[in-house]
Amino acid sequence: MAEHLAHKRYRMPVVFGPTAGPRQGPNGEMYDYADAPRTTASVSFLTSNDALKRLLPPRCVLDGEPIVTVEHAELRELEWLAGRSYSMLGVKFPVVYQGSTDTVRGPFLAVLWENRVDPILSGREELGFAKLHCQLPEPRILRGTHTYSAIWDDHVFIRIAVSDLADARVPIPTSEVDGTLHHRFLPCVGGRGAAIDEMVLTPAGGASVQHDRFQLGKGCVEFVRSAWEQLPTMFHIINALADLPVIEQRGATLAETRGAKDLSDQRRLR
C-alpha cells in the first residue's frame, strides 16, 4: 500500500483505492482545463491597517495598503465533475511571507466558501485551502446590478453588490506576485494543538487564461454580524470580517474567462 500511495492520489477512505478528483481522473489521467469557463466578480475596499493585522497568518506582514478583496466565482462545465458546476466566495488581502528559506508575496486567501462538498474535501486535504461550505445561489441581476449572497441554513451572512459596469481592458499588473498564500492547519487527533501548521503557496502562472469579457464598476460588500445561534461553527469568522472598517470602496470587476490549472504545482513554504 505504501508504494502505491507514493504514485497516486488518495483521500480517506483509503482502503477503496485511489480517489478521483480535480487532479486525477478515474483511470489516473489528468484533466484539461484549457477551455474551462469561469465568471468572477470581485469587490475591494480599504480597511484599517491595525484591524487587518489581527488576521495575519504566521510569518506574514501586510504588503502595501490594507486592501481586502472579496471574490465570487462560478466554475462551469468541469470535466472532473462530469460536466457539473460549482461556485466559491473568497476573502483575501496582500501579504509578504518571510520564512526560514522562502520569501514570497501575494494575496493571502483567508477563507473560501464553496457550495459543493467535493472540491472542499480535495482542496482542504490536498492543497491546504481554508475551505468551508455554504449555499451560493446564482446572482440576482436587476437593472445592471449583480447581487450575490452567501447563505447557511437560510441565514444570509454575506451580501455583495456590483453595479455601473462598463467594458474595459484587462489591467496589466503593476507589481509581480509569487502566487496565492494559504495557511494549512490540521489539528491533532484526540487532543488540542496542531498536527500540521504551515504556509503553502499556489504559484502564479501555469495556465493560459483567455478573457472573453472584462468590466469595471462599483461594488460593496456586507459581512452580516451573526449570533452563534445563526452560524454555530462560523460566527467567529464572519464577525471578525464584520469588524474590519470600510474606509474607502476600491471598485469592482466582473470577468468572463476561460482556462485554469489543476493546482498540482501547490507547494509548502519554509
C-alpha positions as CSV (number, residue, x, y, z in Angstrom):
1,M,0.0,0.0,0.0
2,A,2.8,2.5,0.9
3,E,4.4,2.1,-2.6
4,H,1.1,2.8,-4.3
5,L,0.4,5.8,-2.1
6,A,3.6,7.4,-3.4
7,H,2.4,7.4,-7.0
8,K,-1.3,8.0,-6.9
9,R,-3.6,10.4,-5.1
10,Y,-5.6,9.0,-2.2
11,R,-8.0,10.5,0.3
12,M,-10.0,8.8,3.0
13,P,-11.4,6.2,2.9
14,V,-8.0,4.8,1.5
15,V,-8.9,1.1,1.6
16,F,-11.1,1.6,-1.5
17,G,-8.2,2.7,-3.6
18,P,-7.1,6.0,-5.4
19,T,-9.5,8.9,-5.3
20,A,-10.8,10.5,-8.5
21,G,-10.8,14.3,-8.2
22,P,-9.7,17.5,-9.9
23,R,-6.1,16.3,-10.2
24,Q,-6.7,12.7,-11.0
25,G,-9.3,11.0,-13.2
26,P,-11.0,7.6,-12.7
27,N,-8.2,6.0,-14.6
28,G,-5.4,8.1,-13.2
29,E,-5.4,10.6,-16.1
30,M,-5.1,14.4,-15.7
31,Y,-7.8,16.7,-16.9
32,D,-7.5,19.5,-19.5
33,Y,-8.7,22.9,-18.1
34,A,-7.7,25.0,-21.1
35,D,-11.3,25.8,-22.0
36,A,-12.9,25.8,-18.6
37,P,-15.3,28.8,-18.4
38,R,-15.5,30.9,-15.3
39,T,-17.3,34.1,-14.2
40,T,-15.7,36.1,-11.5
41,A,-17.0,39.1,-9.6
42,S,-14.7,40.9,-7.2
43,V,-15.2,43.9,-4.8
44,S,-12.3,45.6,-2.9
45,F,-12.2,48.0,-0.1
46,L,-9.6,49.8,2.0
47,T,-9.6,48.9,5.7
48,S,-7.6,49.7,8.8
49,N,-4.1,48.5,8.9
50,D,-4.3,47.6,12.6
51,A,-7.6,45.7,12.2
52,L,-6.3,43.6,9.3
53,K,-3.1,42.7,11.1
54,R,-5.2,40.7,13.5
55,L,-6.0,38.3,10.6
56,L,-2.4,37.8,9.5
57,P,-1.1,34.2,9.3
58,P,2.3,33.1,10.8
59,R,5.4,34.8,9.5
60,C,3.4,37.2,7.3
61,V,3.2,41.0,7.2
62,L,0.9,43.2,5.2
63,D,2.2,44.2,1.7
64,G,1.2,47.8,0.9
65,E,-2.2,49.2,1.6
66,P,-4.6,47.1,3.7
67,I,-7.0,46.3,0.8
68,V,-9.5,43.5,1.3
69,T,-10.9,41.8,-1.9
70,V,-14.0,39.6,-1.8
71,E,-14.3,37.4,-4.9
72,H,-17.3,35.3,-6.1
73,A,-16.5,32.8,-8.9
74,E,-18.7,30.4,-10.8
75,L,-16.8,27.5,-12.4
76,R,-18.8,25.7,-15.1
77,E,-18.5,22.6,-17.4
78,L,-16.0,20.9,-15.1
79,E,-14.7,17.7,-16.6
80,W,-13.6,16.3,-13.2
81,L,-17.2,16.7,-12.0
82,A,-18.6,15.1,-15.2
83,G,-19.7,18.5,-16.5
84,R,-21.2,19.9,-13.3
85,S,-20.5,23.4,-11.9
86,Y,-20.0,25.0,-8.5
87,S,-19.4,28.4,-7.0
88,M,-17.0,29.8,-4.5
89,L,-16.6,33.0,-2.5
90,G,-13.2,34.0,-1.0
91,V,-11.7,36.8,1.1
92,K,-8.1,37.8,0.5
93,F,-5.6,40.5,1.2
94,P,-1.9,41.2,0.2
95,V,0.9,39.8,2.3
96,V,4.6,39.0,2.3
97,Y,5.6,35.7,3.8
98,Q,9.1,35.7,5.4
99,G,10.1,32.2,6.3
100,S,13.4,30.5,7.1
101,T,14.0,29.7,3.4
102,D,11.3,31.3,1.4
103,T,10.2,34.9,1.0
104,V,7.1,35.3,-1.2
105,R,4.5,37.9,-1.8
106,G,0.9,37.6,-3.0
107,P,-2.7,37.6,-1.8
108,F,-3.4,35.5,1.4
109,L,-6.7,33.6,0.9
110,A,-8.0,33.8,4.5
111,V,-11.2,31.8,3.8
112,L,-13.0,30.3,0.8
113,W,-16.6,29.2,0.9
114,E,-17.9,26.7,-1.7
115,N,-21.3,25.2,-2.4
116,R,-20.2,21.7,-3.3
117,V,-18.5,19.4,-0.8
118,D,-16.3,17.5,-3.3
119,P,-13.9,20.4,-4.1
120,I,-13.9,21.4,-0.4
121,L,-12.6,17.9,0.6
122,S,-9.9,17.8,-2.1
123,G,-8.9,21.4,-1.6
124,R,-8.5,21.2,2.2
125,E,-6.7,17.8,2.3
126,E,-4.5,18.1,-0.9
127,L,-3.9,21.8,-1.1
128,G,-4.3,23.4,2.3
129,F,-7.1,25.8,1.3
130,A,-9.2,27.2,4.1
131,K,-12.4,25.9,2.6
132,L,-15.9,25.9,4.2
133,H,-19.4,25.0,2.9
134,C,-22.4,27.3,2.4
135,Q,-25.1,28.0,-0.2
136,L,-24.1,30.3,-3.0
137,P,-27.1,30.9,-5.2
138,E,-26.8,32.3,-8.7
139,P,-26.6,36.1,-8.7
140,R,-29.7,38.2,-9.0
141,I,-29.3,40.7,-11.8
142,L,-31.6,43.7,-12.0
143,R,-31.1,46.9,-14.0
144,G,-27.4,46.3,-14.3
145,T,-26.7,45.4,-10.6
146,H,-25.4,42.0,-9.8
147,T,-26.3,40.9,-6.3
148,Y,-24.6,37.9,-4.6
149,S,-25.1,36.2,-1.3
150,A,-23.7,33.5,1.0
151,I,-26.2,31.6,3.0
152,W,-26.0,28.9,5.7
153,D,-29.3,27.2,6.8
154,D,-31.4,30.1,5.5
155,H,-29.2,32.8,7.2
156,V,-27.6,35.3,4.8
157,F,-24.1,36.2,6.2
158,I,-22.5,37.9,3.2
159,R,-24.0,40.2,0.6
160,I,-22.2,41.6,-2.4
161,A,-23.4,44.1,-5.0
162,V,-21.7,45.0,-8.3
163,S,-23.1,47.8,-10.4
164,D,-22.3,50.5,-13.0
165,L,-20.3,48.0,-15.1
166,A,-18.6,49.1,-18.2
167,D,-16.4,47.2,-20.6
168,A,-12.7,47.8,-20.1
169,R,-9.3,46.4,-21.0
170,V,-7.8,43.8,-18.8
171,P,-5.3,45.6,-16.5
172,I,-1.6,44.9,-16.7
173,P,-0.3,44.0,-13.2
174,T,1.7,46.9,-11.7
175,S,3.6,44.5,-9.4
176,E,4.6,40.9,-9.6
177,V,3.3,38.4,-7.1
178,D,4.6,34.9,-6.5
179,G,1.2,33.4,-6.1
180,T,-1.7,32.9,-3.6
181,L,-0.8,32.0,0.0
182,H,-2.8,29.7,2.3
183,H,-2.5,28.7,6.0
184,R,-2.7,24.9,6.2
185,F,-3.7,23.7,9.7
186,L,-4.7,20.1,10.7
187,P,-5.5,19.5,14.4
188,C,-4.0,16.7,16.4
189,V,-6.2,13.5,16.7
190,G,-7.5,13.1,20.2
191,G,-6.3,16.4,21.6
192,R,-5.7,20.0,21.1
193,G,-2.9,21.6,19.1
194,A,-1.6,21.1,15.6
195,A,-0.5,18.0,13.7
196,I,0.3,20.3,10.7
197,D,0.7,24.1,10.9
198,E,2.3,25.6,7.8
199,M,2.0,28.1,4.9
200,V,1.6,26.9,1.4
201,L,1.7,28.6,-2.0
202,T,-0.4,28.3,-5.2
203,P,2.3,29.6,-7.6
204,A,1.3,32.3,-10.1
205,G,1.1,31.3,-13.7
206,G,0.9,27.8,-15.1
207,A,-2.2,28.3,-17.1
208,S,-3.2,30.3,-20.2
209,V,-6.3,32.4,-19.2
210,Q,-8.3,34.0,-22.0
211,H,-10.6,36.9,-21.2
212,D,-13.8,36.8,-23.1
213,R,-15.1,40.0,-21.3
214,F,-13.7,42.3,-18.6
215,Q,-15.7,45.1,-16.9
216,L,-15.1,47.7,-14.2
217,G,-17.7,49.1,-11.9
218,K,-18.7,50.0,-8.4
219,G,-19.2,47.5,-5.6
220,C,-19.9,47.0,-2.0
221,V,-19.8,44.1,0.4
222,E,-21.6,43.5,3.7
223,F,-20.4,40.9,6.3
224,V,-23.6,40.4,8.3
225,R,-22.8,40.2,12.0
226,S,-24.2,36.9,13.3
227,A,-25.0,35.2,16.5
228,W,-23.8,31.7,17.5
229,E,-27.4,30.5,17.0
230,Q,-27.4,31.7,13.4
231,L,-23.9,30.4,12.4
232,P,-22.9,27.9,15.1
233,T,-19.5,27.0,13.5
234,M,-18.7,30.2,11.5
235,F,-20.0,33.1,13.6
236,H,-16.4,33.9,14.8
237,I,-15.2,34.2,11.2
238,I,-18.0,36.4,9.8
239,N,-17.9,38.6,12.9
240,A,-14.1,39.1,12.6
241,L,-14.7,40.2,9.0
242,A,-17.5,42.5,10.0
243,D,-15.1,44.1,12.4
244,L,-13.0,45.4,9.5
245,P,-13.9,49.0,8.9
246,V,-14.6,50.1,5.4
247,I,-12.6,53.3,5.0
248,E,-13.0,53.5,1.2
249,Q,-14.5,51.5,-1.6
250,R,-11.9,50.5,-4.2
251,G,-14.3,49.4,-7.0
252,A,-15.4,46.1,-8.5
253,T,-14.7,43.9,-11.5
254,L,-16.6,41.3,-13.5
255,A,-14.7,38.9,-15.7
256,E,-15.7,36.1,-18.1
257,T,-12.6,33.9,-18.6
258,R,-11.6,30.5,-20.0
259,G,-8.7,28.4,-18.8
260,A,-7.3,27.3,-15.5
261,K,-4.9,24.9,-13.9
262,D,-5.4,21.9,-11.7
263,L,-3.2,23.2,-8.9
264,S,-0.8,20.3,-9.0
265,D,2.0,22.8,-8.5
266,Q,0.9,23.6,-4.9
267,R,4.0,23.7,-2.6
268,R,4.8,24.1,1.1
269,L,6.7,27.1,2.2
270,R,9.7,27.0,4.5
